[in-house]
Structure formats: C-alpha cells, structure tokens
Amino acid sequence: MHDFVDSAVNIHSITTVEWGIITSIAQIISLIATFGIGWLIDNYGRKRVFIPSILLLGTAVLIFIFSTSFVTILLAMILTATGLKSRMMALQVLVADTIPRPIRGRLFSLIDVSSSFGSMLSMVLAGILYDQVPVYPFYFAGAAYFIAAIIAQLYLQEASVRQD
C-alpha cells in the first residue's frame, strides 16, 4: 500500500489530504459492499466471487497506473479495497468449507503464516522494482493478479462436501 501512497502523491500529484479522502471513501464503500459480497458468496459460490475479485484487483492496478485525476485514482482505490475484501471473504469461506473443524485453526494459522511470508517477499521485490522504475511494481502486481485468476480458474475447486 505504501507504493500506492508514494505514487499517488509523487507521480500522480495527489495531495496527502486528497489521498486521505480517497482512502477513507474507498474503505467506507468497501465496508458497505461486504454485505452484498457475503450474499454473493452464499448464493453464487465461493469460486465465482474469488476469481472476479482477483480480476478486479488486476483491473484496479491498471486503472491506478494510468490515472490522471482524483476521480480515477478514487475509482482505482475503491476497486482495490472492494477487491481485497471480496477476495479475502471468498477465500476464507472456501477454505473453511474444505477443512474439518478439529484442524481448522491450525490450518488457518499455516495459511496466515504462508501469506505473510509471501507478502514480505513481494514487498522486497516491489522495493527493488520501484527503485528501478516506480511504476514497475504496479505492472508486476497487475500481471500477478491476472495470472492468479487463471490459476484459480484452472485448479481451484468448490468443496463437494462442506465441513461443519
């Protein structure tokens, strides 16, 4: 998220106050959207929400890269905040559906640790890329989201039997 702040302020010429307004509005809208997202997950399936949320994140990154105004940056950040929430909600329900209750806590812990480790590595890579050309981390993130959506479409399966 630091790359977004730096890029918005130093490259897209958004003031820090405008950035605060943008992130606040994006968070409020994404919080309101969680109710609809939960309904979509329950009624249409976890995978059917998870994959579009990843694509939404990739699209948001591209919009942000090419943003030229407060409004387009706001749109990108609304899509980012909503995509992050919907991706996490769908993934958590998908995982909970497939993991038996007696080991669910330990497996969620393992998933959290793995995710944190991956996040740390991606931050280091983003820093290296940012030092080369500030927009590179965004191109990398956009490509990674689209690749992740393809992989999820090919290999992610809904639970045939949902765990209690």
DSSP file (Angstrom, degrees, kcal/mol; ACC not computed):
  #  RESIDUE AA STRUCTURE BP1 BP2  ACC     N-H-->O    O-->H-N    N-H-->O    O-->H-N    TCO  KAPPA ALPHA  PHI   PSI    X-CA   Y-CA   Z-CA
    1    1 A M     >        0   0    0      0, 0.0     4,-1.9     0, 0.0     3,-0.2   0.000 360.0 360.0 360.0 -27.0    0.0    0.0    0.0
    2    2 A H  H  >  +     0   0    0      1,-0.2     4,-2.7     2,-0.2     5,-0.3   0.886 360.0  57.1 -59.8 -38.3    3.0    2.3    0.5
    3    3 A D  H  > S+     0   0    0      1,-0.2     4,-2.6     2,-0.2    -1,-0.2   0.883 104.8  52.3 -60.4 -37.2    3.7    2.2   -3.2
    4    4 A F  H  > S+     0   0    0     -3,-0.2     4,-3.1     2,-0.2     5,-0.2   0.939 110.9  46.5 -62.5 -46.7    0.2    3.5   -3.8
    5    5 A V  H  X S+     0   0    0     -4,-1.9     4,-2.6     2,-0.2     5,-0.3   0.957 115.4  44.8 -60.7 -52.3    0.7    6.4   -1.4
    6    6 A D  H  X>S+     0   0    0     -4,-2.7     4,-3.1     1,-0.2     5,-0.5   0.919 116.9  45.3 -59.6 -45.9    4.1    7.4   -2.8
    7    7 A S  I  X>S+     0   0    0     -4,-2.6     5,-2.5    -5,-0.3     4,-1.9   0.918 113.0  49.8 -65.9 -43.6    2.9    7.0   -6.4
    8    8 A A  I  <5S+     0   0    0     -4,-3.1     6,-3.0    -5,-0.2    -2,-0.2   0.914 120.7  35.4 -61.3 -42.7   -0.4    8.9   -5.8
    9    9 A V  I  <5S+     0   0    0     -4,-2.6     4,-0.2     4,-0.2    -2,-0.2   0.932 129.2  29.8 -78.9 -47.4    1.5   11.8   -4.1
   10   10 A N  I  <5S+     0   0    0     -4,-3.1    -3,-0.2    -5,-0.3    -2,-0.2   0.777 132.9  25.3 -90.1 -27.3    4.7   12.0   -6.1
   11   11 A I  I  <<S+     0   0    0     -4,-1.9    -3,-0.2    -5,-0.5    -4,-0.1   0.833 129.6  36.3-103.9 -44.4    3.7   10.8   -9.5
   12   12 A H  S   <S-     0   0    0     -5,-2.5    -3,-0.2     2,-0.1    -4,-0.2   0.465 100.9-127.9 -90.7  -1.1    0.0   11.5   -9.8
   13   13 A S        +     0   0    0     -6,-0.3     2,-0.4     1,-0.2    -4,-0.2   0.812  50.7 156.0  60.0  36.0    0.3   14.8   -7.8
   14   14 A I        -     0   0    0     -6,-3.0    -1,-0.2    -7,-0.2    -2,-0.1  -0.763  42.4-122.7 -86.1 136.2   -2.5   14.0   -5.4
   15   15 A T     >  -     0   0    0     -2,-0.4     4,-2.5     1,-0.1     5,-0.2  -0.347  21.1-112.3 -73.8 162.7   -2.0   15.9   -2.1
   16   16 A T  H  > S+     0   0    0      2,-0.2     4,-2.1     1,-0.2     5,-0.1   0.846 120.0  53.0 -65.0 -32.4   -1.8   13.9    1.1
   17   17 A V  H  > S+     0   0    0      2,-0.2     4,-2.2     1,-0.2    -1,-0.2   0.931 109.2  48.3 -66.4 -45.4   -5.2   15.3    2.2
   18   18 A E  H  > S+     0   0    0      1,-0.2     4,-2.9     2,-0.2    -2,-0.2   0.899 109.9  53.2 -60.7 -39.3   -6.7   14.1   -1.1
   19   19 A W  H  X S+     0   0    0     -4,-2.5     4,-2.8     1,-0.2     5,-0.3   0.915 107.7  50.7 -61.7 -42.5   -5.1   10.7   -0.5
   20   20 A G  H  X S+     0   0    0     -4,-2.1     4,-2.0     2,-0.2    -1,-0.2   0.896 111.6  47.6 -61.0 -40.9   -6.7   10.6    2.9
   21   21 A I  H  X S+     0   0    0     -4,-2.2     4,-2.7     2,-0.2     5,-0.2   0.931 112.2  50.2 -64.9 -45.6  -10.1   11.4    1.4
   22   22 A I  H  X S+     0   0    0     -4,-2.9     4,-2.6     1,-0.2    -2,-0.2   0.939 113.1  44.4 -59.1 -49.7   -9.6    8.8   -1.3
   23   23 A T  H  X S+     0   0    0     -4,-2.8     4,-2.2     1,-0.2    -1,-0.2   0.861 113.4  51.3 -68.4 -33.7   -8.6    6.0    1.1
   24   24 A S  H  X S+     0   0    0     -4,-2.0     4,-2.4    -5,-0.3    -1,-0.2   0.942 112.4  45.0 -66.7 -46.9  -11.4    6.9    3.5
   25   25 A I  H  X S+     0   0    0     -4,-2.7     4,-2.6     1,-0.2     5,-0.2   0.926 113.1  51.7 -62.0 -44.3  -14.1    6.9    0.9
   26   26 A A  H  X S+     0   0    0     -4,-2.6     4,-2.4    -5,-0.2    -1,-0.2   0.907 111.1  47.4 -60.0 -43.1  -12.7    3.6   -0.6
   27   27 A Q  H  X S+     0   0    0     -4,-2.2     4,-2.3     2,-0.2    -1,-0.2   0.908 111.8  49.8 -66.3 -42.1  -12.8    1.9    2.8
   28   28 A I  H  X S+     0   0    0     -4,-2.4     4,-2.2     2,-0.2    -2,-0.2   0.940 113.2  45.9 -62.0 -47.2  -16.3    3.1    3.6
   29   29 A I  H  X S+     0   0    0     -4,-2.6     4,-2.4     1,-0.2    -2,-0.2   0.907 113.0  49.8 -64.1 -41.5  -17.6    1.9    0.2
   30   30 A S  H  X S+     0   0    0     -4,-2.4     4,-1.0    -5,-0.2    -1,-0.2   0.870 109.5  52.1 -67.2 -34.5  -15.8   -1.5    0.6
   31   31 A L  H >< S+     0   0    0     -4,-2.3     3,-0.5     2,-0.2     4,-0.4   0.916 111.4  46.3 -65.3 -42.8  -17.2   -1.9    4.1
   32   32 A I  H >X S+     0   0    0     -4,-2.2     3,-1.1     1,-0.2     4,-0.6   0.895 109.2  56.4 -64.5 -39.4  -20.7   -1.3    2.8
   33   33 A A  H 3X S+     0   0    0     -4,-2.4     4,-2.7     1,-0.2     3,-0.3   0.725  86.9  79.6 -65.7 -21.9  -20.1   -3.7   -0.1
   34   34 A T  H <X S+     0   0    0     -4,-1.0     4,-2.6    -3,-0.5    -1,-0.2   0.835  88.1  56.2 -59.1 -31.8  -19.2   -6.6    2.3
   35   35 A F  H <> S+     0   0    0     -3,-1.1     4,-1.7    -4,-0.4    -1,-0.2   0.930 111.4  42.2 -65.3 -44.1  -22.9   -7.3    2.9
   36   36 A G  H  X S+     0   0    0     -4,-0.6     4,-2.5    -3,-0.3    -2,-0.2   0.876 113.0  53.8 -68.0 -37.4  -23.5   -7.7   -0.8
   37   37 A I  H  X S+     0   0    0     -4,-2.7     4,-2.7     2,-0.2    -2,-0.2   0.923 107.1  51.0 -63.5 -44.1  -20.3   -9.7   -1.2
   38   38 A G  H  X S+     0   0    0     -4,-2.6     4,-2.3     1,-0.2    -1,-0.2   0.903 110.2  49.7 -59.1 -41.6  -21.4  -12.1    1.6
   39   39 A W  H  X S+     0   0    0     -4,-1.7     4,-2.4     2,-0.2     5,-0.2   0.917 110.6  50.0 -62.9 -43.9  -24.7  -12.6   -0.1
   40   40 A L  H  X>S+     0   0    0     -4,-2.5     4,-2.9     2,-0.2     5,-0.7   0.912 110.1  50.5 -61.2 -42.7  -23.0  -13.3   -3.5
   41   41 A I  H  X5S+     0   0    0     -4,-2.7     4,-1.3     1,-0.2    -1,-0.2   0.932 114.2  44.2 -60.5 -46.4  -20.7  -15.8   -1.8
   42   42 A D  H  <5S+     0   0    0     -4,-2.3    -1,-0.2    -5,-0.2    -2,-0.2   0.851 123.7  34.4 -68.0 -34.9  -23.6  -17.6   -0.2
   43   43 A N  H  <5S+     0   0    0     -4,-2.4    -2,-0.2    -5,-0.2    -1,-0.2   0.747 129.9  26.2 -96.3 -25.5  -25.8  -17.6   -3.3
   44   44 A Y  H  <5S-     0   0    0     -4,-2.9     4,-0.2    -5,-0.2    -3,-0.2   0.552 111.3 -96.7-117.7 -11.7  -23.4  -18.0   -6.2
   45   45 A G     X< -     0   0    0     -4,-1.3     4,-0.5    -5,-0.7    -1,-0.2  -0.089  24.0 -95.1 109.4 152.2  -20.4  -19.8   -4.8
   46   46 A R  H >> S+     0   0    0      1,-0.2     4,-2.9     2,-0.2     3,-1.0   0.920 120.4  48.1 -69.0 -46.5  -17.0  -19.0   -3.4
   47   47 A K  H 3> S+     0   0    0      1,-0.3     4,-2.2     2,-0.2    -1,-0.2   0.859 105.8  59.4 -64.5 -36.4  -15.0  -19.5   -6.6
   48   48 A R  H 34 S+     0   0    0     -4,-0.2    -1,-0.3     1,-0.2    -2,-0.2   0.660 115.8  34.9 -69.7 -15.1  -17.5  -17.4   -8.5
   49   49 A V  H <X S+     0   0    0     -3,-1.0     4,-1.8    -4,-0.5    -2,-0.2   0.753 114.4  57.0-100.4 -38.2  -16.7  -14.5   -6.2
   50   50 A F  H  X S+     0   0    0     -4,-2.9     4,-1.7     2,-0.2    -2,-0.2   0.936 107.0  46.3 -60.9 -50.9  -13.0  -15.2   -5.6
   51   51 A I  H  X S+     0   0    0     -4,-2.2     4,-2.2     1,-0.2     3,-0.2   0.935 113.0  47.6 -65.2 -47.6  -11.9  -15.2   -9.3
   52   52 A P  H  > S+     0   0    0      0, 0.0     4,-2.5     0, 0.0    -1,-0.2   0.855 108.8  56.9 -61.8 -30.4  -13.7  -12.0  -10.3
   53   53 A S  H  X S+     0   0    0     -4,-1.8     4,-1.8     2,-0.2    -2,-0.2   0.886 107.1  47.8 -67.2 -35.9  -12.3  -10.3   -7.1
   54   54 A I  H  X S+     0   0    0     -4,-1.7     4,-2.2    -3,-0.2    -1,-0.2   0.917 112.4  48.7 -68.0 -42.3   -8.8  -11.1   -8.3
   55   55 A L  H  X S+     0   0    0     -4,-2.2     4,-2.4     1,-0.2    -2,-0.2   0.875 108.1  55.4 -63.5 -36.3   -9.6   -9.8  -11.8
   56   56 A L  H  X S+     0   0    0     -4,-2.5     4,-2.6     2,-0.2    -1,-0.2   0.899 106.7  50.5 -61.5 -41.2  -11.0   -6.7  -10.1
   57   57 A L  H  X S+     0   0    0     -4,-1.8     4,-2.1     2,-0.2    -2,-0.2   0.917 110.3  48.9 -64.1 -43.4   -7.7   -6.2   -8.3
   58   58 A G  H  X S+     0   0    0     -4,-2.2     4,-1.8     1,-0.2    -2,-0.2   0.906 113.0  47.7 -62.1 -41.1   -5.7   -6.5  -11.5
   59   59 A T  H  X S+     0   0    0     -4,-2.4     4,-2.6     2,-0.2    -2,-0.2   0.900 109.0  54.2 -65.2 -41.4   -8.0   -4.0  -13.2
   60   60 A A  H  X S+     0   0    0     -4,-2.6     4,-2.6     1,-0.2    -2,-0.2   0.894 106.6  51.7 -60.9 -40.7   -7.7   -1.6  -10.3
   61   61 A V  H  X S+     0   0    0     -4,-2.1     4,-2.5     2,-0.2    -1,-0.2   0.922 110.5  48.3 -62.6 -43.5   -4.0   -1.7  -10.6
   62   62 A L  H  X S+     0   0    0     -4,-1.8     4,-1.8     2,-0.2    -2,-0.2   0.908 111.2  49.9 -64.4 -41.5   -4.1   -0.8  -14.3
   63   63 A I  H  < S+     0   0    0     -4,-2.6     4,-0.4     1,-0.2    -1,-0.2   0.923 111.3  49.9 -61.3 -43.0   -6.6    2.0  -13.7
   64   64 A F  H >< S+     0   0    0     -4,-2.6     3,-1.2     1,-0.2    -2,-0.2   0.921 106.9  54.4 -62.0 -44.0   -4.3    3.4  -11.0
   65   65 A I  H 3< S+     0   0    0     -4,-2.5    -1,-0.2     1,-0.3    -2,-0.2   0.907 117.3  36.1 -55.9 -43.1   -1.2    3.2  -13.3
   66   66 A F  T 3< S+     0   0    0     -4,-1.8    -1,-0.3    -5,-0.1    -2,-0.2   0.282  87.8 131.6 -98.5  11.3   -3.0    5.3  -15.9
   67   67 A S    <   +     0   0    0     -3,-1.2     3,-0.1    -4,-0.4    -3,-0.1  -0.357  25.6 173.1 -65.3 140.5   -4.9    7.6  -13.6
   68   68 A T        +     0   0    0      1,-0.1     2,-0.3    -2,-0.1    -1,-0.1   0.311  59.5  40.2-127.4   4.1   -4.7   11.3  -14.3
   69   69 A S  S  > S-     0   0    0      1,-0.1     4,-2.0   -55,-0.0     5,-0.2  -0.948  82.9-103.7-149.1 167.3   -7.2   12.7  -11.9
   70   70 A F  H  > S+     0   0    0     -2,-0.3     4,-2.7     1,-0.2     5,-0.2   0.904 118.7  53.7 -55.3 -44.9   -8.6   12.5   -8.4
   71   71 A V  H  > S+     0   0    0      1,-0.2     4,-2.5     2,-0.2    -1,-0.2   0.898 108.9  45.9 -64.4 -43.1  -11.7   10.7   -9.7
   72   72 A T  H  > S+     0   0    0      2,-0.2     4,-2.3     1,-0.2    -1,-0.2   0.867 114.0  48.8 -72.0 -33.5   -9.8    7.9  -11.5
   73   73 A I  H  X S+     0   0    0     -4,-2.0     4,-2.4     2,-0.2    -2,-0.2   0.905 111.1  51.3 -68.1 -40.3   -7.5    7.3   -8.5
   74   74 A L  H  X S+     0   0    0     -4,-2.7     4,-2.4    -5,-0.2    -2,-0.2   0.935 110.3  49.0 -59.0 -46.7  -10.6    7.2   -6.3
   75   75 A L  H  X S+     0   0    0     -4,-2.5     4,-2.5     1,-0.2     5,-0.2   0.927 110.7  50.4 -58.8 -46.0  -12.1    4.6   -8.6
   76   76 A A  H  X S+     0   0    0     -4,-2.3     4,-2.2     1,-0.2    -1,-0.2   0.901 112.5  46.3 -60.1 -41.4   -9.0    2.6   -8.6
   77   77 A M  H  X S+     0   0    0     -4,-2.4     4,-2.7     2,-0.2    -1,-0.2   0.832 110.1  52.7 -74.8 -31.4   -8.8    2.6   -4.8
   78   78 A I  H  X S+     0   0    0     -4,-2.4     4,-2.4     2,-0.2     5,-0.3   0.935 112.6  45.8 -64.4 -45.7  -12.5    1.7   -4.4
   79   79 A L  H  X S+     0   0    0     -4,-2.5     4,-2.6    -5,-0.2    -2,-0.2   0.886 113.6  50.2 -63.8 -38.7  -12.0   -1.2   -6.7
   80   80 A T  H  X S+     0   0    0     -4,-2.2     4,-2.7    -5,-0.2     5,-0.2   0.956 112.8  44.5 -64.4 -50.6   -8.8   -2.2   -4.8
   81   81 A A  H  X S+     0   0    0     -4,-2.7     4,-1.9     1,-0.2    -2,-0.2   0.904 117.8  44.7 -62.3 -41.8  -10.4   -2.0   -1.4
   82   82 A T  H  X S+     0   0    0     -4,-2.4     4,-2.7    -5,-0.2     5,-0.2   0.900 113.4  50.4 -70.3 -40.7  -13.5   -3.9   -2.5
   83   83 A G  H  X S+     0   0    0     -4,-2.6     4,-2.5    -5,-0.3     5,-0.2   0.903 110.0  50.2 -63.4 -41.5  -11.5   -6.5   -4.4
   84   84 A L  H  X S+     0   0    0     -4,-2.7     4,-2.2     2,-0.2    -1,-0.2   0.923 113.4  45.7 -63.0 -44.3   -9.3   -7.1   -1.4
   85   85 A K  H  X S+     0   0    0     -4,-1.9     4,-2.7    -5,-0.2     5,-0.2   0.935 115.3  45.6 -65.1 -46.1  -12.3   -7.6    0.9
   86   86 A S  H  X S+     0   0    0     -4,-2.7     4,-2.4     1,-0.2     5,-0.2   0.887 112.7  50.8 -68.1 -37.2  -14.2   -9.9   -1.5
   87   87 A R  H  X S+     0   0    0     -4,-2.5     4,-2.3    -5,-0.2    -1,-0.2   0.942 113.9  44.2 -62.3 -47.0  -11.1  -12.0   -2.3
   88   88 A M  H  X S+     0   0    0     -4,-2.2     4,-2.7    -5,-0.2     5,-0.2   0.915 114.2  49.1 -66.5 -43.1  -10.4  -12.5    1.4
   89   89 A M  H  X S+     0   0    0     -4,-2.7     4,-2.1     1,-0.2     5,-0.2   0.943 114.2  45.0 -62.3 -47.5  -14.0  -13.2    2.3
   90   90 A A  H  X S+     0   0    0     -4,-2.4     4,-2.6    -5,-0.2    -1,-0.2   0.901 114.4  49.1 -64.1 -41.1  -14.4  -15.8   -0.5
   91   91 A L  H  X S+     0   0    0     -4,-2.3     4,-2.8    -5,-0.2     5,-0.3   0.919 109.9  50.8 -65.6 -43.4  -11.1  -17.4    0.2
   92   92 A Q  H  X S+     0   0    0     -4,-2.7     4,-2.6     1,-0.2    -2,-0.2   0.916 114.1  43.9 -61.8 -42.5  -11.8  -17.7    4.0
   93   93 A V  H  X S+     0   0    0     -4,-2.1     4,-2.3    -5,-0.2    -1,-0.2   0.908 113.2  51.8 -69.1 -40.4  -15.2  -19.3    3.3
   94   94 A L  H  X S+     0   0    0     -4,-2.6     4,-0.9    -5,-0.2    -2,-0.2   0.924 113.7  43.6 -60.4 -44.9  -13.8  -21.6    0.6
   95   95 A V  H >X S+     0   0    0     -4,-2.8     4,-1.3     1,-0.2     3,-0.8   0.917 112.2  52.3 -67.3 -43.6  -11.0  -22.8    3.0
   96   96 A A  H 3< S+     0   0    0     -4,-2.6     3,-0.3    -5,-0.3    -1,-0.2   0.865 105.3  57.1 -61.8 -34.9  -13.4  -23.2    5.9
   97   97 A D  H 3< S+     0   0    0     -4,-2.3    66,-2.2     1,-0.2    -1,-0.3   0.794 113.4  39.3 -63.5 -27.8  -15.7  -25.3    3.7
   98   98 A T  H << S+     0   0    0     -4,-0.9    -1,-0.2    -3,-0.8    -2,-0.2   0.580 100.2  79.0-102.8 -10.9  -12.8  -27.7    3.0
   99   99 A I  S  < S-     0   0    0     -4,-1.3     5,-0.1    -3,-0.3    64,-0.0  -0.871  80.0-121.7-105.9 124.9  -11.1  -28.0    6.3
  100  100 A P    >>  -     0   0    0      0, 0.0     3,-1.5     0, 0.0     4,-0.7  -0.329  27.4-116.2 -60.2 143.3  -12.5  -30.2    9.1
  101  101 A R  H >> S+     0   0    0      1,-0.3     3,-0.9     2,-0.2     4,-0.5   0.826 107.9  63.9 -52.5 -41.3  -13.3  -28.3   12.3
  102  102 A P  H 34 S+     0   0    0      0, 0.0    -1,-0.3     0, 0.0     4,-0.2   0.772 118.2  26.1 -60.9 -23.9  -10.7  -30.1   14.5
  103  103 A I  H <> S+     0   0    0     -3,-1.5     4,-2.3     2,-0.1     5,-0.2   0.353  92.1 102.5-117.2   5.7   -7.8  -28.8   12.5
  104  104 A R  H <X S+     0   0    0     -3,-0.9     4,-2.7    -4,-0.7     5,-0.2   0.895  80.8  50.2 -59.5 -45.2   -9.3  -25.6   11.0
  105  105 A G  H  X S+     0   0    0     -4,-0.5     4,-2.0     1,-0.2    -1,-0.2   0.916 112.5  46.2 -61.2 -44.8   -7.5  -23.2   13.4
  106  106 A R  H  > S+     0   0    0      2,-0.2     4,-2.2     1,-0.2    -1,-0.2   0.898 113.8  48.3 -66.5 -39.6   -4.1  -24.8   12.8
  107  107 A L  H  X S+     0   0    0     -4,-2.3     4,-2.6     2,-0.2    -2,-0.2   0.900 110.1  51.2 -69.1 -39.3   -4.5  -24.8    9.1
  108  108 A F  H  X S+     0   0    0     -4,-2.7     4,-2.5    -5,-0.2    -1,-0.2   0.882 109.3  52.5 -62.0 -36.7   -5.7  -21.2    9.1
  109  109 A S  H  X S+     0   0    0     -4,-2.0     4,-2.6    -5,-0.2    -2,-0.2   0.925 109.7  47.9 -62.7 -44.7   -2.6  -20.3   11.1
  110  110 A L  H  X S+     0   0    0     -4,-2.2     4,-2.6     1,-0.2    -2,-0.2   0.900 111.8  49.8 -62.7 -41.5   -0.4  -22.0    8.5
  111  111 A I  H  X S+     0   0    0     -4,-2.6     4,-2.6     2,-0.2    -1,-0.2   0.909 111.4  49.8 -63.1 -41.8   -2.2  -20.2    5.7
  112  112 A D  H  X S+     0   0    0     -4,-2.5     4,-2.6     2,-0.2    -2,-0.2   0.918 111.7  47.1 -63.9 -44.5   -1.7  -16.9    7.5
  113  113 A V  H  X S+     0   0    0     -4,-2.6     4,-2.5     2,-0.2    -2,-0.2   0.927 113.6  48.5 -63.2 -44.8    2.0  -17.5    8.1
  114  114 A S  H  X S+     0   0    0     -4,-2.6     4,-2.5     1,-0.2    -2,-0.2   0.911 112.4  48.8 -61.4 -42.5    2.4  -18.5    4.4
  115  115 A S  H  X S+     0   0    0     -4,-2.6     4,-2.4     2,-0.2    -1,-0.2   0.908 111.0  49.8 -64.4 -42.3    0.6  -15.5    3.3
  116  116 A S  H  X S+     0   0    0     -4,-2.6     4,-2.4     2,-0.2    -2,-0.2   0.900 110.8  49.8 -63.9 -40.6    2.7  -13.2    5.5
  117  117 A F  H  X S+     0   0    0     -4,-2.5     4,-2.2     2,-0.2    -2,-0.2   0.927 112.1  47.7 -63.6 -44.9    5.9  -14.7    4.2
  118  118 A G  H  X S+     0   0    0     -4,-2.5     4,-2.3     1,-0.2    -2,-0.2   0.881 111.0  52.1 -62.1 -38.4    4.7  -14.3    0.6
  119  119 A S  H  X S+     0   0    0     -4,-2.4     4,-2.0     2,-0.2    -2,-0.2   0.906 107.8  51.2 -64.9 -42.1    3.7  -10.7    1.4
  120  120 A M  H  X S+     0   0    0     -4,-2.4     4,-1.9     1,-0.2    -2,-0.2   0.925 111.5  47.6 -61.3 -44.3    7.2  -10.0    2.8
  121  121 A L  H  X S+     0   0    0     -4,-2.2     4,-2.5     1,-0.2    -1,-0.2   0.901 110.7  51.2 -64.2 -40.1    8.9  -11.3   -0.3
  122  122 A S  H  X S+     0   0    0     -4,-2.3     4,-2.7     1,-0.2    -1,-0.2   0.843 107.4  53.9 -68.1 -31.0    6.6   -9.3   -2.6
  123  123 A M  H  X S+     0   0    0     -4,-2.0     4,-2.2     2,-0.2    -1,-0.2   0.893 109.1  48.2 -68.4 -38.9    7.4   -6.1   -0.6
  124  124 A V  H  X S+     0   0    0     -4,-1.9     4,-2.3     2,-0.2    -2,-0.2   0.943 113.9  46.7 -63.7 -47.1   11.1   -6.7   -1.1
  125  125 A L  H  X S+     0   0    0     -4,-2.5     4,-2.8     1,-0.2     5,-0.2   0.909 111.1  52.2 -60.7 -42.8   10.6   -7.3   -4.8
  126  126 A A  H  X S+     0   0    0     -4,-2.7     4,-2.9     1,-0.2    -1,-0.2   0.896 109.0  50.7 -61.1 -40.1    8.3   -4.3   -5.0
  127  127 A G  H  X S+     0   0    0     -4,-2.2     4,-1.9     2,-0.2    -1,-0.2   0.917 111.4  47.1 -63.5 -43.1   11.0   -2.2   -3.4
  128  128 A I  H  X S+     0   0    0     -4,-2.3     4,-1.0     2,-0.2    -2,-0.2   0.932 115.8  44.8 -63.5 -45.8   13.6   -3.4   -5.8
  129  129 A L  H  X S+     0   0    0     -4,-2.8     4,-2.5     1,-0.2     3,-0.5   0.901 110.5  54.7 -64.7 -41.0   11.4   -2.8   -8.8
  130  130 A Y  H  < S+     0   0    0     -4,-2.9    -1,-0.2     1,-0.3    -2,-0.2   0.870 103.9  55.3 -62.4 -37.4   10.3    0.6   -7.5
  131  131 A D  H  < S+     0   0    0     -4,-1.9    -1,-0.3    -5,-0.2    -2,-0.2   0.809 111.0  46.0 -65.4 -28.9   14.0    1.7   -7.3
  132  132 A Q  H  < S-     0   0    0     -4,-1.0    -2,-0.2    -3,-0.5    -1,-0.2   0.976 141.3 -16.8 -74.4 -60.4   14.4    0.8  -11.0
  133  133 A V    ><  -     0   0    0     -4,-2.5     3,-2.2     1,-0.0    -1,-0.3  -0.940  64.5-132.9-148.0 122.7   11.2    2.5  -12.2
  134  134 A P  T 3  S+     0   0    0      0, 0.0     4,-0.3     0, 0.0    -4,-0.1   0.705 104.2  53.4 -54.5 -24.2    8.4    3.5   -9.8
  135  135 A V  T >> S+     0   0    0      1,-0.2     4,-1.8     2,-0.1     3,-0.7   0.650  85.1  86.9 -86.6 -14.0    5.6    2.0  -12.0
  136  136 A Y  H <> S+     0   0    0     -3,-2.2     4,-2.7    -7,-0.3     5,-0.2   0.873  82.8  55.7 -55.6 -43.0    7.2   -1.5  -12.3
  137  137 A P  H 3> S+     0   0    0      0, 0.0     4,-2.5     0, 0.0    -1,-0.2   0.864 107.8  51.0 -60.1 -31.8    5.7   -2.9   -9.0
  138  138 A F  H <> S+     0   0    0     -3,-0.7     4,-2.7    -4,-0.3    -2,-0.2   0.901 109.9  47.8 -72.2 -40.5    2.2   -2.0  -10.4
  139  139 A Y  H  X S+     0   0    0     -4,-1.8     4,-2.5     2,-0.2     5,-0.2   0.929 113.8  48.5 -61.9 -44.2    2.8   -3.7  -13.7
  140  140 A F  H  X S+     0   0    0     -4,-2.7     4,-2.7     2,-0.2    -2,-0.2   0.924 112.4  48.0 -61.5 -45.5    4.1   -6.7  -11.8
  141  141 A A  H  X S+     0   0    0     -4,-2.5     4,-2.6    -5,-0.2    -2,-0.2   0.921 111.3  50.4 -63.1 -44.6    1.1   -6.7   -9.4
  142  142 A G  H  X S+     0   0    0     -4,-2.7     4,-2.0     1,-0.2    -1,-0.2   0.935 113.3  45.3 -59.4 -46.7   -1.3   -6.4  -12.3
  143  143 A A  H  X S+     0   0    0     -4,-2.5     4,-2.4     1,-0.2    -2,-0.2   0.909 112.0  52.6 -63.3 -41.9    0.3   -9.3  -14.2
  144  144 A A  H  X S+     0   0    0     -4,-2.7     4,-2.7     1,-0.2    -2,-0.2   0.897 108.2  50.9 -62.3 -40.7    0.4  -11.4  -11.0
  145  145 A Y  H  X S+     0   0    0     -4,-2.6     4,-2.2     2,-0.2    -1,-0.2   0.927 111.6  46.8 -63.0 -44.2   -3.3  -10.8  -10.3
  146  146 A F  H  X S+     0   0    0     -4,-2.0     4,-1.7     2,-0.2    -2,-0.2   0.894 113.8  47.8 -67.2 -38.2   -4.3  -11.9  -13.8
  147  147 A I  H  X S+     0   0    0     -4,-2.4     4,-2.6     2,-0.2    -1,-0.2   0.912 110.4  52.5 -65.3 -42.4   -2.0  -15.0  -13.6
  148  148 A A  H  X S+     0   0    0     -4,-2.7     4,-2.7     1,-0.2    -2,-0.2   0.883 107.4  52.3 -61.3 -38.5   -3.5  -15.8  -10.2
  149  149 A A  H  X S+     0   0    0     -4,-2.2     4,-2.4     2,-0.2    -1,-0.2   0.900 110.0  48.3 -64.6 -40.3   -7.0  -15.6  -11.7
  150  150 A I  H  X S+     0   0    0     -4,-1.7     4,-2.1     2,-0.2    -2,-0.2   0.931 112.9  47.6 -64.8 -45.6   -6.1  -18.0  -14.5
  151  151 A I  H  X S+     0   0    0     -4,-2.6     4,-2.6     1,-0.2     5,-0.4   0.915 112.6  49.4 -62.0 -43.4   -4.5  -20.5  -12.0
  152  152 A A  H  X S+     0   0    0     -4,-2.7     4,-2.1     1,-0.2    -1,-0.2   0.908 109.9  51.3 -62.9 -42.0   -7.6  -20.3   -9.7
  153  153 A Q  H  < S+     0   0    0     -4,-2.4    -1,-0.2     1,-0.2    -2,-0.2   0.897 116.1  41.5 -61.4 -39.7   -9.9  -20.9  -12.6
  154  154 A L  H  < S+     0   0    0     -4,-2.1    -2,-0.2    -5,-0.2    -1,-0.2   0.871 132.4  15.9 -76.4 -37.7   -7.9  -23.9  -13.7
  155  155 A Y  H  < S+     0   0    0     -4,-2.6     2,-0.3    -5,-0.2    -3,-0.2   0.667  92.6  99.9-118.0 -20.3   -7.2  -25.5  -10.3
  156  156 A L     <  -     0   0    0     -4,-2.1     2,-0.4    -5,-0.4  -109,-0.0  -0.561  50.6-169.6 -77.7 130.4   -9.5  -24.1   -7.5
  157  157 A Q        -     0   0    0     -2,-0.3     2,-0.1   -63,-0.0     3,-0.1  -0.937  22.5-121.6-121.3 141.6  -12.4  -26.3   -6.7
  158  158 A E        -     0   0    0     -2,-0.4     2,-0.3     1,-0.1     3,-0.0  -0.474  46.8 -93.7 -69.0 151.0  -15.5  -25.7   -4.6
  159  159 A A        -     0   0    0      1,-0.2     3,-0.2    -2,-0.1    -1,-0.1  -0.517  26.9-154.2 -68.2 130.2  -15.9  -28.2   -1.7
  160  160 A S  S    S+     0   0    0      1,-0.3     2,-0.4    -2,-0.3    -1,-0.2   0.843  90.8  28.3 -74.3 -32.4  -18.1  -31.1   -2.8
  161  161 A V  S    S-     0   0    0    -64,-0.1     2,-0.4    -3,-0.0    -1,-0.3  -0.992  88.0-137.6-127.2 121.6  -19.0  -31.6    0.9
  162  162 A R        -     0   0    0     -2,-0.4   -64,-0.2    -3,-0.2   -65,-0.1  -0.633  18.9-127.1 -83.0 133.9  -18.9  -28.6    3.2
  163  163 A Q              0   0    0    -66,-2.2   -64,-0.1    -2,-0.4    -1,-0.1  -0.407 360.0 360.0 -74.8 152.3  -17.3  -29.1    6.6
  164  164 A D              0   0    0     -2,-0.1    -1,-0.1   -67,-0.0   -67,-0.1   0.459 360.0 360.0 -78.6 360.0  -19.2  -28.1    9.7
